[in-house]
Amino acid sequence: MTALEHVTVGRDRVYLLRVLTGDEAARTGAAVLEPPAALRDACWHVGDDLSTIGAPLYRNRERPEYYAERARATNRLLYRAYRDLYERVAAVFEDRYRVPVAFVDELAIPGFHLMWYDTPGRHDGGGWHVDRLAWQVPYFADRAAEVRGIVNVTLPLVVPSGGTGMDLRENPGESDEIVDLDNNGTSGADGRIGQAGDTRPHADVHVTYRPGVMVFNECEVPHRIGPSTTRRPHELRLTLQGHGVLFRGRLLLFW
């Protein structure tokens, strides 16, 4: 395993670790983009700007029972298709935290973000947010006192020819008050930005994605999908996305 790198964002750290070679990332990306028919039918949700492969909570935040139903319907399909990828990621965290990594039926397994770019140029990313998924899933929210830590994970598999990445921002508030300084606001329970009153100066940090290099943090850092630059038509950006919660002696990975 290669050395662990990090970048500093205010008082927090964001870590980078190579878990796949460039060739392995390319092969895994190709496998994700050419799935079995049953997996595509069950797990792909194609959007105009962003497609998801899996059953992320934010698609069913208001329907927790349906979220658990979709997790049970898709977890085994994804795990069987991309088992080596999941085991590589799990091995990193088992080594780091010295606890077993597990997937459970009620929580959707980590899945994929896919962004297509039809034309060459610079393409905007997403809006500022924090994830806070550990406090939104009923599985954990009902047992919040037992949560011992969190981790947020992105593993790039395919990146555009001109580059892409993640933008991060210092959290100047306390751990339960994430401040968006562009909009002079704080995030609500779902991680979206609302109104408040912190106007301290800030400096954004950009982390460039490299295929096979996992990016993760162990706190709630404000972030957004960074811009992508393409030099040719029909390029794409493909990442594995997931979260983890240290809970009852295990790290449970989900999305």
Secondary structure, DSSP 8 states (H G I E B T S, - for coil): ----EEEEETTEEEEEEE-S-HHHHHHHHHHHHS--HHHHHHHEE--SS-EEES--GGGSTT-HHHHHHHHHHHHHHHHHHTHHHHHHHHHHHHHHHSS-EE--TTS---EEEEEEE-SSEEE-----B---GGGTSHHHHTTGGGEEEEEEEEEEEE--TT--EEEE----S-TT--EETTTTEEB-TTS-B-----------EEEE--TTEEEEESS---EEE--EEESSSSEEEEEEEEEEEEETTEEEEE-
